[in-house]
Amino acid sequence: MKKTVTYKDAGVDIDLGNLFAKRIREAVKSTYRPEVISEIGGFSSLFSLNTEKYRNPVLVSSTDGVGTKLKIAFLMDKHDTIGIDLVAMCVNDIIVSGAEPIFLLDYLATSRLASIRADEIIRGIVQGCIEAGCALIGGETAEMPSFYKEGEYDLAGFVVGVADREKIIDGSSITMGNKIIGIASSGLHSNGYSLTRKIVFERLHLTVHDKPLDGGKSIGELLLTPTKIYVKKIQNLLRHFHLNGIAHITGGGFIDNLPRILPQTCRAIIYRGSWKIPSIFTFLQEQGNVSEQEMFRTFNQGIGMMVIVPSDEADDIVSRLQGLQEEAFIIGEISLKEKDDENIIFV
């Protein structure tokens, strides 16, 4: 008789997956908000929206991943912060609308479920959710042997938030004379890593353990710096000020992201030298011979979030952000856009 073949023989261990779900249960429950009414392990997750908190609630959603920053995690064999990146990339995209992130789902796909690595990833997601104030209410872990290389994986996140319709921030109130405040990033965040890897590993032939910059950290450690989560800082501002527009500076950098919230009659003027561009960006530009235009379209250049505000409130907003331990700078202003003007110029 031929030997029977099991799913485990094909590389998928159902028992290990079930054990993983049980092992992370308490960590995941630490993110729960009172509105969560389901447990891990069901076919779906249940969240009871408290509509009494809102006059006219609107659900706001976003989905994102971490991109090729994962390659740095593989090279470093360090997986405890990549989950923070995942949460940050999702929740930062909905806070720009003034929406409160309320729950997140994650998707982890890998060749084989390695317990320690998977635990580290999920604990990073948990940490990010706690920092953002949203609940991790469910997800999917998929073993896909022969689809992913051994030891590699991919991550995706799906977040839902809520905002009052009357309080949604869409940039429509942006007007000439408004100031642009830049809030510092923690580094590259989770964008531009394909170009970064080409410069660092292909052109310079560095390893993740080399230390080409001053400061004592290896290039791998610098590149794995978690993406900053801006949710609670923006919520703080919204309680005290009127923000006309908010832009998350992700893929596309300044050039593509800021114009997304500008009315057609407006353009942004960015003041060169109004903030210090961190050394990691200068290093990449010099070593890769990258043009300034390309840098501002690929990277955040040290500014992870921008808020557009009335000019008479700009100084107070910067002061409040600094009191919240954020580096913040007035980096530009809004002007009238003529017919053939660029959406954003640097002066």
KOLDRENZA-284180 format. One line per 5 residues: number of its first residue (from 1); for each residue x, y, z of N, C-alpha, C. Coordinates in Angstrom, 1 decimal. Layout:
NUM	X:Y:Z:X:Y:Z:X:Y:Z  ...
END
This chain:
1	0.8:-1.2:0.0:0.0:0.0:0.0:0.9:1.3:0.0  0.4:2.3:-0.7:1.1:3.5:-0.7:1.0:4.2:0.7  2.1:4.9:1.1:2.0:5.6:2.3:1.0:6.8:2.2  0.2:7.0:3.2:-0.7:8.1:3.2:0.0:9.4:3.4  -0.5:10.5:2.8:0.2:11.8:2.9:-0.8:12.7:3.6
6	-0.2:13.5:4.5:-1.0:14.5:5.3:-0.7:15.9:4.9  -1.5:16.8:5.3:-1.3:18.3:5.1:0.1:18.7:5.7  0.4:18.1:6.8:1.7:18.4:7.5:2.8:18.0:6.6  2.7:16.8:5.9:3.8:16.4:5.0:4.0:17.4:3.9  2.9:18.1:3.5:3.0:19.1:2.5:3.5:20.4:3.0
11	3.8:20.5:4.3:4.4:21.7:4.9:3.4:22.6:5.7  2.2:22.2:5.9:1.2:23.0:6.6:0.9:22.3:7.9  1.2:22.9:9.0:1.0:22.2:10.3:-0.2:22.9:11.0  -1.4:22.3:10.9:-2.6:22.9:11.4:-2.5:23.0:13.0  -2.0:21.9:13.6:-1.9:21.9:15.1:-1.0:23.1:15.5
16	0.1:23.3:14.8:1.0:24.4:15.2:0.3:25.8:15.0  -0.6:25.9:14.0:-1.3:27.1:13.8:-2.3:27.4:15.0  -3.0:26.3:15.4:-3.9:26.4:16.5:-3.2:26.7:17.8  -2.0:26.2:18.0:-1.3:26.5:19.2:-0.8:27.9:19.2  -0.4:28.4:18.0:0.0:29.8:17.9:-1.2:30.7:18.3
21	-2.4:30.4:17.8:-3.5:31.3:18.1:-3.8:31.3:19.6  -3.6:30.2:20.3:-3.9:30.1:21.7:-2.8:30.9:22.5  -1.5:30.8:22.0:-0.4:31.4:22.6:-0.5:33.0:22.6  -1.0:33.5:21.5:-1.1:35.0:21.4:-2.4:35.6:22.0  -3.3:34.7:22.4:-4.6:35.2:22.8:-4.5:36.3:23.9
26	-3.8:36.2:24.9:-3.7:37.2:26.0:-3.1:38.5:25.5  -2.1:38.4:24.7:-1.4:39.6:24.1:-2.4:40.3:23.3  -3.1:39.6:22.5:-4.1:40.3:21.6:-5.2:40.9:22.4  -5.7:40.2:23.4:-6.8:40.8:24.3:-6.4:42.0:25.0  -5.1:42.3:25.2:-4.6:43.5:25.8:-4.9:44.7:25.0
31	-5.2:44.6:23.7:-5.6:45.7:22.8:-7.1:46.0:22.8  -7.9:45.1:23.4:-9.3:45.2:23.2:-9.9:46.5:23.9  -10.8:47.1:23.2:-11.7:48.2:23.6:-13.0:47.6:24.1  -13.8:48.3:24.9:-15.1:47.8:25.4:-16.0:47.4:24.3  -15.8:47.9:23.0:-16.7:47.6:22.0:-16.5:46.2:21.4
36	-15.4:45.6:21.7:-15.1:44.2:21.1:-16.0:43.2:21.8  -16.7:42.4:21.1:-17.7:41.5:21.7:-17.4:40.0:21.1  -16.3:39.8:20.6:-16.0:38.4:20.1:-14.6:38.0:20.6  -14.3:36.7:20.6:-13.0:36.2:21.0:-12.2:35.8:19.7  -10.9:35.6:19.9:-10.1:35.1:18.8:-10.5:33.7:18.5
41	-10.5:33.3:17.2:-10.8:32.0:16.8:-12.1:31.8:16.1  -12.9:32.8:16.1:-14.2:32.7:15.3:-14.0:32.9:13.9  -15.1:32.6:13.1:-15.0:32.8:11.7:-14.9:34.3:11.3  -15.4:35.2:12.2:-15.3:36.6:12.0:-15.2:37.3:13.4  -15.0:38.6:13.3:-14.8:39.4:14.6:-15.9:40.4:14.7
46	-16.4:40.6:15.9:-17.5:41.4:16.2:-17.1:42.7:17.0  -17.6:43.8:16.5:-17.3:45.1:17.2:-18.5:45.9:17.2  -19.0:46.3:18.4:-20.2:47.0:18.5:-19.9:48.5:18.6  -20.2:49.2:17.5:-19.9:50.6:17.4:-20.9:51.4:18.4  -20.3:52.2:19.2:-21.0:53.1:20.1:-21.4:54.3:19.4
51	-22.6:54.3:18.8:-23.0:55.4:17.9:-23.4:56.6:18.8  -23.6:56.5:20.1:-24.0:57.6:20.9:-22.8:58.6:21.0  -21.6:58.2:20.7:-20.4:59.1:20.8:-20.4:60.0:19.6  -21.2:59.8:18.6:-21.1:60.5:17.3:-22.4:61.0:16.9  -22.5:62.2:16.3:-23.7:62.8:15.8:-24.1:62.1:14.5
56	-23.1:61.9:13.7:-23.4:61.4:12.3:-22.1:60.5:12.0  -22.0:59.3:12.5:-20.8:58.6:12.3:-20.5:58.1:10.9  -19.2:58.2:10.5:-18.8:57.8:9.2:-17.6:56.8:9.4  -17.7:55.6:8.8:-16.6:54.7:9.0:-15.5:55.1:7.9  -14.3:55.0:8.4:-13.1:55.3:7.6:-12.2:54.1:7.6
61	-11.7:53.7:6.4:-10.9:52.4:6.4:-9.7:52.6:5.6  -8.7:51.8:5.8:-7.4:51.8:5.0:-6.8:50.4:5.1  -6.0:50.1:4.2:-5.2:48.9:4.2:-3.8:49.2:3.7  -2.8:48.5:4.2:-1.4:48.7:3.8:-0.5:47.6:4.3  0.7:47.6:3.9:1.7:46.6:4.3:3.0:47.3:4.7
66	4.1:46.6:4.7:5.3:47.2:5.2:6.3:47.2:4.0  6.0:46.6:2.9:6.9:46.7:1.7:8.2:45.9:1.9  9.2:46.4:1.2:10.5:45.6:1.3:11.3:46.0:2.5  10.8:46.7:3.4:11.4:46.8:4.7:11.5:45.5:5.4  10.6:44.6:5.0:10.7:43.2:5.5:12.0:42.6:5.2
71	12.6:42.9:4.1:13.9:42.3:3.7:15.0:42.6:4.8  14.9:43.8:5.3:15.9:44.2:6.4:15.6:43.3:7.6  14.4:43.1:8.0:14.0:42.2:9.1:14.6:40.8:8.9  14.5:40.3:7.6:15.0:39.0:7.3:16.5:38.9:7.5  17.2:39.9:7.0:18.6:40.0:7.1:19.1:40.1:8.5
76	18.4:40.9:9.3:18.7:41.1:10.7:18.2:39.9:11.6  17.3:39.1:11.1:16.6:38.2:11.9:16.0:38.8:13.2  15.4:40.0:12.9:14.8:40.8:14.0:13.4:41.1:13.6  12.4:40.7:14.3:11.0:40.8:13.9:10.1:41.4:14.9  10.6:42.0:16.0:9.8:42.5:17.0:9.2:43.9:16.8
81	9.7:44.6:15.8:9.2:46.0:15.5:8.5:46.1:14.2  8.5:45.1:13.3:7.9:45.2:12.0:6.4:45.3:12.1  5.8:44.7:13.2:4.4:44.8:13.4:4.0:46.3:13.8  4.9:47.0:14.4:4.6:48.4:14.7:4.5:49.2:13.4  5.4:48.9:12.5:5.3:49.5:11.2:4.0:49.2:10.5
86	3.5:48.0:10.6:2.3:47.7:9.9:1.1:48.5:10.5  1.0:48.6:11.8:-0.1:49.3:12.4:0.1:50.8:12.0  1.3:51.3:12.1:1.5:52.7:11.8:1.1:53.1:10.4  1.5:52.3:9.4:1.1:52.6:8.0:-0.4:52.6:7.8  -1.1:51.9:8.6:-2.6:51.8:8.4:-3.2:53.0:9.2
91	-2.9:53.1:10.5:-3.6:54.1:11.3:-3.2:55.5:10.9  -2.0:55.8:10.5:-1.6:57.1:10.1:-2.4:57.6:8.9  -2.8:56.6:8.1:-3.6:57.0:6.9:-5.0:57.4:7.2  -5.6:57.0:8.3:-6.9:57.4:8.6:-7.0:58.6:9.6  -6.0:58.8:10.4:-6.0:59.9:11.3:-6.0:61.2:10.5
96	-5.5:61.2:9.3:-5.5:62.4:8.5:-6.9:62.9:8.1  -7.9:62.0:8.2:-9.2:62.4:8.0:-9.9:62.9:9.3  -9.1:62.8:10.4:-9.7:63.1:11.7:-10.4:61.9:12.3  -10.2:60.7:11.8:-10.9:59.5:12.2:-10.1:58.8:13.3  -10.9:58.3:14.3:-10.3:57.6:15.4:-10.2:56.1:15.0
101	-9.0:55.5:14.9:-8.9:54.1:14.6:-9.5:53.2:15.7  -10.4:52.3:15.3:-11.1:51.6:16.4:-10.7:50.1:16.3  -10.5:49.5:15.2:-10.0:48.1:15.2:-9.2:47.8:13.9  -8.3:46.8:14.1:-7.4:46.4:13.0:-7.4:44.9:12.9  -7.3:44.4:11.6:-7.1:43.0:11.3:-5.8:42.9:10.6
106	-5.1:41.8:10.9:-3.8:41.6:10.2:-3.8:40.3:9.4  -2.9:40.2:8.4:-2.7:39.0:7.6:-1.2:38.7:7.6  -0.8:37.6:8.0:0.6:37.1:8.0:0.6:35.8:7.2  1.4:35.9:6.1:1.6:34.8:5.2:3.1:34.4:5.2  3.4:33.1:5.4:4.7:32.6:5.5:4.9:31.2:4.9
111	6.1:30.8:4.6:6.3:29.5:4.1:6.0:28.4:5.2  6.5:28.7:6.4:6.3:27.8:7.5:6.2:28.6:8.8  5.2:28.3:9.6:5.0:29.1:10.8:6.1:28.7:11.8  7.0:29.7:12.0:8.1:29.6:13.0:7.6:30.3:14.3  7.5:29.5:15.3:6.8:30.0:16.5:7.4:31.3:17.1
116	8.7:31.3:17.3:9.3:32.5:17.9:9.2:33.7:17.0  9.4:33.6:15.7:9.3:34.7:14.8:7.9:35.2:14.7  6.9:34.3:14.6:5.5:34.7:14.5:5.1:35.5:15.8  5.5:35.0:17.0:5.2:35.6:18.2:5.7:37.0:18.3  7.0:37.2:17.8:7.6:38.6:17.8:6.8:39.5:16.9
121	6.4:39.0:15.7:5.6:39.8:14.8:4.3:40.3:15.4  3.6:39.4:16.0:2.3:39.7:16.6:2.4:40.6:17.7  3.5:40.4:18.5:3.6:41.3:19.7:4.0:42.7:19.2  4.6:42.9:18.1:4.8:44.2:17.6:3.5:44.8:17.1  2.7:44.0:16.5:1.4:44.5:16.1:0.5:44.9:17.3
126	0.6:44.1:18.4:-0.1:44.5:19.6:0.4:45.8:20.2  1.7:46.0:20.2:2.3:47.2:20.7:1.8:48.4:19.9  1.8:48.2:18.6:1.4:49.3:17.7:-0.1:49.7:18.0  -0.9:48.6:18.1:-2.4:48.9:18.4:-2.6:49.6:19.7  -1.8:49.2:20.7:-2.0:49.9:22.0:-1.6:51.3:21.9
131	-0.5:51.6:21.2:-0.1:53.0:21.0:-1.1:53.8:20.2  -1.8:53.1:19.3:-2.8:53.8:18.4:-4.2:53.9:19.1  -4.4:53.1:20.1:-5.7:53.0:20.8:-6.7:52.2:20.0  -6.3:51.3:19.2:-7.2:50.5:18.4:-7.1:49.0:18.8  -8.2:48.3:18.6:-8.2:46.9:19.0:-7.7:46.0:17.9
136	-6.9:45.0:18.2:-6.6:44.0:17.2:-7.6:42.9:17.4  -8.6:42.8:16.5:-9.8:41.9:16.8:-9.7:40.7:16.0  -8.8:40.5:15.1:-8.7:39.3:14.3:-7.6:39.3:13.3  -7.5:38.2:12.5:-6.5:38.2:11.5:-6.5:36.8:10.9  -5.5:36.6:10.0:-5.3:35.4:9.3:-3.8:35.1:9.3
141	-3.4:33.8:9.6:-2.1:33.4:9.5:-2.1:32.2:8.5  -1.4:32.4:7.4:-1.4:31.4:6.3:0.0:30.8:6.1  0.1:29.5:6.2:1.3:28.8:5.8:1.2:28.4:4.3  2.2:28.9:3.5:2.2:28.7:2.1:3.5:28.1:1.6  3.8:26.9:1.9:5.1:26.3:1.5:5.3:26.3:0.0
146	6.6:26.6:-0.4:7.0:26.7:-1.7:6.6:28.0:-2.4  5.7:28.8:-1.7:5.3:30.1:-2.3:6.2:31.2:-1.8  6.6:31.1:-0.5:7.5:32.0:0.1:8.8:31.3:0.4  10.0:32.0:0.3:11.2:31.4:0.7:11.2:31.0:2.2  12.0:30.0:2.5:12.1:29.6:3.9:12.5:30.8:4.8
151	11.8:31.1:5.9:12.2:32.2:6.8:11.6:33.5:6.4  10.9:33.6:5.2:10.4:34.9:4.8:8.9:34.9:5.0  8.3:36.1:5.0:6.9:36.2:5.2:6.4:37.6:4.6  5.1:37.8:4.5:4.6:39.0:4.2:3.5:39.4:5.2  3.3:40.7:5.3:2.3:41.3:6.3:1.4:42.2:5.6
156	0.1:42.2:6.0:-0.8:43.3:5.5:-1.7:43.6:6.7  -2.2:44.8:6.7:-3.1:45.2:7.8:-4.3:45.9:7.2  -5.4:45.9:8.0:-6.7:46.5:7.5:-7.3:47.2:8.7  -7.4:48.5:8.7:-7.9:49.2:9.8:-9.2:49.9:9.5  -10.1:50.0:10.5:-11.3:50.7:10.4:-11.4:51.8:11.5
161	-11.8:53.0:11.2:-11.9:54.1:12.1:-13.3:54.7:12.0  -13.5:55.7:12.8:-14.8:56.4:12.8:-14.6:57.9:13.0  -15.4:58.7:12.3:-15.4:60.1:12.5:-16.8:60.7:12.3  -17.0:61.8:13.0:-18.3:62.5:12.7:-18.2:63.2:11.4  -19.2:63.0:10.6:-19.2:63.6:9.2:-18.9:65.1:9.2
166	-19.4:65.8:10.2:-19.2:67.3:10.3:-17.7:67.6:10.6  -17.0:66.7:11.2:-15.6:66.9:11.6:-14.6:66.3:10.7  -15.0:65.7:9.6:-14.0:65.1:8.7:-13.1:66.1:8.1  -11.8:65.8:8.1:-10.8:66.7:7.5:-10.5:66.2:6.1  -10.8:67.1:5.2:-10.6:66.7:3.8:-9.7:67.7:3.0
171	-9.3:68.7:3.6:-8.5:69.7:3.0:-9.3:70.8:2.3  -10.6:70.7:2.3:-11.4:71.7:1.6:-11.4:73.1:2.2  -11.0:73.2:3.5:-10.9:74.5:4.1:-9.5:75.1:4.0  -8.6:74.4:3.4:-7.3:75.0:3.2:-7.4:76.3:2.3  -6.6:77.3:2.7:-6.7:78.6:2.0:-5.4:79.3:2.0
176	-5.2:80.3:1.1:-4.0:81.0:1.0:-3.6:81.6:2.4  -2.3:81.5:2.7:-1.8:82.1:3.9:-1.7:81.1:5.0  -2.4:79.9:4.9:-2.2:78.8:5.9:-0.8:78.4:6.0  -0.4:78.0:7.2:1.0:77.5:7.4:1.0:76.0:7.3  2.2:75.5:6.9:2.4:74.0:6.9:3.3:73.7:8.0
181	2.9:72.8:8.9:3.7:72.4:10.1:4.1:70.9:9.8  5.4:70.7:9.9:5.9:69.4:9.7:6.2:68.7:11.0  5.8:67.5:11.2:6.1:66.7:12.4:7.1:65.7:12.1  8.2:65.6:12.9:9.4:64.8:12.5:9.0:63.3:12.4  9.7:62.7:11.5:9.6:61.2:11.4:10.6:60.6:12.3
186	10.6:59.3:12.4:11.6:58.6:13.2:12.7:58.0:12.3  12.6:58.2:11.0:13.5:57.7:10.0:12.9:57.5:8.7  13.2:56.4:8.0:12.6:56.2:6.7:11.1:55.7:6.8  10.7:55.4:8.0:9.4:54.8:8.2:9.3:53.5:7.4  8.4:53.4:6.4:8.3:52.1:5.7:8.2:52.4:4.2
191	8.9:53.4:3.7:8.9:53.7:2.3:10.3:54.0:1.7  10.4:53.7:0.5:11.7:53.9:-0.2:12.8:52.8:0.0  12.3:51.6:0.5:13.3:50.6:0.8:13.9:49.9:-0.4  13.2:49.9:-1.5:13.8:49.3:-2.7:15.0:50.1:-3.1  14.8:51.4:-3.2:16.0:52.3:-3.5:17.0:52.2:-2.5
196	16.6:52.2:-1.2:17.6:52.1:-0.1:18.5:50.9:-0.2  17.8:49.7:-0.4:18.6:48.5:-0.5:19.5:48.5:-1.7  19.1:49.1:-2.8:19.9:49.1:-4.0:21.2:49.9:-3.7  21.0:51.0:-2.9:22.2:51.9:-2.6:23.1:51.2:-1.6  22.5:50.7:-0.5:23.2:50.2:0.6:23.9:48.8:0.3
201	23.2:47.9:-0.3:23.7:46.6:-0.4:24.2:46.3:-1.8  23.7:46.9:-2.9:24.2:46.7:-4.2:25.3:47.6:-4.6  25.1:48.9:-4.3:26.2:49.9:-4.7:27.3:49.9:-3.7  27.0:50.0:-2.4:28.0:50.1:-1.4:28.5:48.8:-0.9  27.8:47.7:-1.1:28.2:46.4:-0.7:28.3:46.3:0.8
206	27.5:47.0:1.5:27.5:47.0:3.0:26.7:45.7:3.5  26.9:45.3:4.7:26.1:44.4:5.4:25.2:45.1:6.4  24.2:44.5:6.9:23.3:45.1:7.9:24.1:45.4:9.2  25.2:44.8:9.4:26.0:45.1:10.6:27.0:46.2:10.5  27.2:46.7:9.3:28.2:47.8:9.1:27.6:49.1:9.7
211	28.5:50.0:10.1:28.1:51.2:10.8:28.7:52.4:10.0  28.1:52.8:8.9:28.7:53.8:8.0:28.3:55.2:8.5  27.4:55.4:9.5:27.1:56.7:10.0:27.5:56.8:11.5  27.7:58.0:11.9:28.1:58.2:13.3:26.9:57.9:14.2  27.1:57.5:15.4:26.0:57.2:16.4:26.0:55.8:17.0
216	26.8:54.9:16.4:26.9:53.6:17.1:26.0:52.6:16.6  24.9:52.9:15.8:24.0:51.9:15.4:24.4:51.4:14.0  24.1:50.1:13.8:24.4:49.5:12.5:23.4:50.1:11.5  23.7:49.9:10.2:22.8:50.4:9.2:21.5:49.5:9.2  21.6:48.3:9.6:20.4:47.5:9.8:19.5:48.0:10.9
221	20.1:48.4:12.0:19.3:48.9:13.1:18.6:50.2:12.7  19.4:51.1:12.0:18.8:52.3:11.6:17.6:52.1:10.6  17.8:51.2:9.7:16.7:50.9:8.7:15.5:50.2:9.3  15.7:49.6:10.5:14.5:48.9:11.1:13.9:49.8:12.2  14.3:51.1:12.3:13.6:52.0:13.2:12.1:52.0:12.9
226	11.3:51.7:13.9:9.8:51.6:13.6:9.2:52.9:13.2  8.2:52.8:12.3:7.5:53.9:11.8:6.7:54.6:13.0  6.8:55.9:13.1:6.1:56.6:14.2:4.6:56.6:14.0  3.9:56.4:15.1:2.4:56.4:15.1:2.0:57.8:15.6  1.3:58.5:14.8:0.9:59.9:15.1:-0.5:60.1:15.7
231	-1.2:59.0:15.9:-2.6:59.1:16.2:-2.9:60.0:17.4  -2.3:59.6:18.5:-2.7:60.3:19.8:-2.3:61.8:19.8  -1.2:62.1:19.1:-0.7:63.5:19.0:-1.7:64.3:18.1  -2.1:63.7:17.0:-3.1:64.4:16.2:-4.4:64.6:16.9  -4.8:63.6:17.6:-6.1:63.7:18.4:-6.0:64.8:19.4
236	-4.8:64.9:20.0:-4.6:66.0:21.0:-4.8:67.3:20.3  -4.2:67.5:19.2:-4.3:68.8:18.4:-5.8:69.1:18.1  -6.5:68.0:17.7:-7.9:68.2:17.2:-8.8:68.7:18.4  -8.4:68.4:19.6:-9.2:68.8:20.8:-9.0:70.3:21.1  -7.9:70.9:20.5:-7.6:72.3:20.9:-7.5:73.2:19.7
241	-7.4:72.7:18.5:-7.2:73.6:17.4:-8.0:73.1:16.2  -8.1:74.0:15.2:-8.8:73.7:13.9:-7.7:73.4:12.9  -7.7:72.1:12.4:-6.7:71.7:11.4:-7.4:71.7:10.1  -6.9:72.5:9.1:-7.5:72.5:7.8:-7.2:71.3:6.9  -6.1:70.7:7.2:-5.7:69.6:6.4:-4.5:68.8:7.0
246	-4.4:67.5:6.8:-3.4:66.7:7.3:-2.9:65.8:6.2  -1.6:65.6:6.1:-1.0:64.7:5.0:0.0:63.8:5.7  -0.2:62.5:5.4:0.7:61.5:5.9:1.8:61.3:4.8  3.1:61.6:5.1:4.1:61.6:4.1:4.7:60.1:4.0  4.1:59.4:3.0:4.5:58.0:2.8:5.1:57.9:1.4
251	4.8:56.8:0.7:5.3:56.6:-0.6:4.9:57.7:-1.5  5.8:58.3:-2.2:5.6:59.5:-3.0:6.1:60.8:-2.3  6.5:60.6:-1.0:7.2:61.7:-0.3:6.4:63.0:-0.3  7.1:64.1:-0.3:6.4:65.5:-0.3:5.7:65.7:-1.6  6.3:65.3:-2.7:5.9:65.7:-4.0:4.5:65.1:-4.3
256	4.2:63.9:-4.0:2.9:63.3:-4.3:1.9:63.3:-3.2  2.3:63.4:-1.9:1.4:63.3:-0.8:0.7:64.6:-0.4  1.5:65.7:-0.3:0.9:67.0:0.1:-0.1:67.5:-0.9  0.1:67.4:-2.2:-0.9:67.9:-3.2:-2.3:67.1:-3.1  -2.3:65.9:-2.5:-3.5:65.1:-2.4:-4.6:65.8:-1.6
261	-4.2:66.7:-0.7:-5.2:67.4:0.1:-5.4:68.8:-0.2  -4.7:69.3:-1.3:-4.8:70.8:-1.6:-6.0:71.0:-2.5  -6.7:72.1:-2.3:-7.7:72.5:-3.3:-7.1:72.9:-4.6  -7.8:72.8:-5.7:-7.2:73.1:-7.0:-6.6:74.5:-7.1  -7.1:75.4:-6.3:-6.6:76.8:-6.4:-5.4:77.1:-5.6
266	-4.9:76.0:-4.9:-3.8:76.2:-3.9:-2.6:75.4:-4.3  -1.4:76.0:-3.9:-0.2:75.2:-4.0:0.6:75.4:-2.7  1.5:74.5:-2.5:2.3:74.5:-1.3:3.7:75.1:-1.6  4.2:76.0:-0.7:5.6:76.5:-0.8:6.3:75.9:0.4  7.4:75.2:0.2:8.1:74.6:1.2:9.4:75.3:1.4
271	9.7:75.7:2.7:10.9:76.5:3.0:12.1:75.5:3.2  13.1:75.6:2.2:14.3:74.8:2.4:15.0:75.2:3.7  15.6:74.3:4.4:16.4:74.6:5.6:15.5:74.9:6.9  14.2:74.8:6.8:13.4:75.1:8.0:13.3:73.9:8.9  13.9:72.8:8.6:14.1:71.6:9.5:15.4:70.9:9.1
276	15.9:70.2:10.0:17.2:69.5:9.7:16.9:68.1:9.1  17.3:67.8:7.9:17.1:66.5:7.3:18.0:65.5:8.0  17.5:64.4:8.6:18.3:63.5:9.3:19.4:62.9:8.4  20.5:62.5:9.0:21.7:62.1:8.3:21.5:60.8:7.4  20.5:60.0:7.8:20.3:58.8:7.0:19.9:59.1:5.6
281	19.1:60.2:5.4:18.7:60.7:4.1:19.8:61.3:3.3  20.6:62.1:4.0:21.8:62.7:3.4:22.8:61.7:2.9  23.0:60.6:3.7:23.8:59.5:3.4:23.4:58.8:2.1  22.1:58.5:2.0:21.5:57.8:0.9:21.6:58.7:-0.4  21.4:60.0:-0.2:21.4:60.9:-1.4:22.8:61.0:-1.9
286	23.8:61.1:-1.0:25.2:61.3:-1.5:25.8:60.0:-2.0  25.5:58.9:-1.3:26.1:57.6:-1.7:25.4:57.1:-3.0  24.2:57.4:-3.2:23.4:56.9:-4.3:23.4:57.9:-5.5  24.0:59.1:-5.3:23.9:60.1:-6.3:22.5:60.4:-6.7  21.6:60.6:-5.7:20.2:60.7:-6.0:19.8:62.2:-6.0
291	19.1:62.6:-7.0:18.7:64.0:-7.1:17.8:64.5:-6.0  17.7:65.8:-5.7:16.9:66.3:-4.7:15.4:66.0:-5.0  15.0:66.1:-6.3:13.6:65.9:-6.7:13.3:64.4:-6.4  14.2:63.5:-6.7:13.9:62.1:-6.4:13.9:61.8:-4.9  14.7:62.5:-4.1:14.7:62.3:-2.7:13.3:62.7:-2.1
296	12.8:63.9:-2.5:11.6:64.4:-2.0:10.4:63.6:-2.6  10.6:62.8:-3.6:9.4:62.0:-4.1:9.5:60.6:-3.6  10.6:60.2:-3.0:10.8:58.8:-2.6:10.7:58.7:-1.1  11.3:59.6:-0.4:11.4:59.5:1.1:10.6:60.7:1.8  10.5:60.5:3.1:9.8:61.5:3.9:10.8:62.7:4.3
301	12.1:62.5:4.1:13.1:63.5:4.4:13.0:64.1:5.8  12.6:63.2:6.7:12.5:63.6:8.1:11.2:64.2:8.6  10.2:64.3:7.7:8.9:64.8:8.1:7.9:63.7:7.8  7.3:63.1:8.8:6.4:62.0:8.7:4.9:62.4:8.5  4.6:63.6:9.0:3.2:64.1:9.0:3.2:65.6:8.8
306	2.3:66.1:8.0:2.1:67.6:7.9:0.7:68.0:8.3  0.6:69.1:8.9:-0.7:69.7:9.2:-0.8:71.1:8.7  -1.9:71.4:8.0:-2.1:72.7:7.4:-3.0:73.5:8.4  -2.6:74.7:8.8:-3.3:75.3:9.9:-3.4:76.8:9.6  -4.4:77.5:10.2:-4.4:79.0:10.1:-3.1:79.6:10.6
311	-2.6:80.6:10.0:-1.3:81.2:10.3:-1.3:81.7:11.8  -2.4:82.2:12.3:-2.4:82.7:13.7:-2.3:81.7:14.7  -2.5:80.4:14.3:-2.4:79.3:15.3:-1.2:78.5:15.2  -0.4:78.8:14.2:0.8:77.9:13.9:1.8:77.8:15.0  2.1:78.9:15.6:3.1:78.9:16.7:2.6:78.2:17.9
316	1.3:78.3:18.2:0.8:77.6:19.4:0.7:76.1:19.1  0.5:75.7:17.9:0.4:74.3:17.5:1.8:73.7:17.6  2.8:74.4:17.1:4.2:73.9:17.2:4.6:73.8:18.7  4.2:74.7:19.5:4.5:74.7:21.0:3.8:73.5:21.6  2.6:73.2:21.3:1.9:72.1:21.9:2.5:70.8:21.5
321	2.9:70.7:20.2:3.6:69.4:19.7:4.9:69.2:20.5  5.6:70.3:20.6:6.9:70.2:21.4:6.7:69.8:22.8  5.6:70.3:23.4:5.2:69.8:24.8:4.8:68.4:24.8  4.4:67.8:23.7:4.0:66.4:23.6:5.3:65.6:23.2  6.4:66.2:23.3:7.7:65.5:22.9:7.9:65.2:21.5
326	7.3:66.0:20.6:7.4:65.9:19.2:8.3:67.0:18.6  9.1:66.7:17.7:9.8:67.8:17.0:8.9:68.3:15.9  8.6:69.6:15.9:7.7:70.2:14.9:8.3:71.5:14.4  8.0:71.8:13.1:8.6:73.0:12.5:7.5:73.6:11.5  7.5:74.9:11.4:6.8:75.5:10.4:7.6:75.5:9.1
331	7.2:74.6:8.2:8.1:74.3:7.0:7.6:74.9:5.7  6.4:75.6:5.7:6.0:76.2:4.5:4.6:76.9:4.7  4.1:77.3:3.5:2.8:78.0:3.5:2.0:77.7:2.3  0.8:78.1:2.3:-0.1:77.8:1.1:-0.3:79.2:0.3  -0.1:79.1:-1.0:-0.3:80.3:-1.8:-1.2:80.0:-2.9
336	-1.6:81.0:-3.7:-2.5:80.9:-4.8:-1.8:80.2:-5.9  -2.5:79.3:-6.6:-1.9:78.5:-7.7:-2.4:79.1:-9.0  -1.5:79.5:-9.8:-1.8:80.0:-11.1:-1.9:78.8:-12.1  -2.4:79.1:-13.3:-2.7:78.0:-14.2:-1.7:77.0:-14.4  -0.4:77.4:-14.7:0.6:76.4:-15.0:1.6:76.2:-13.8
341	1.2:76.6:-12.7:2.1:76.4:-11.5:2.2:74.9:-11.1  3.3:74.5:-10.5:3.5:73.2:-9.9:2.7:73.2:-8.6  2.3:72.0:-8.2:1.5:71.9:-6.9:2.3:72.2:-5.7  3.6:72.0:-5.8:4.5:72.2:-4.7:5.8:72.7:-5.2  6.4:73.8:-4.5:7.6:74.3:-4.9:8.5:74.5:-3.7
346	9.8:74.5:-3.8:10.8:74.6:-2.7:11.5:75.9:-2.9  11.6:76.7:-1.9:12.3:78.0:-1.9:13.3:78.1:-0.8
END
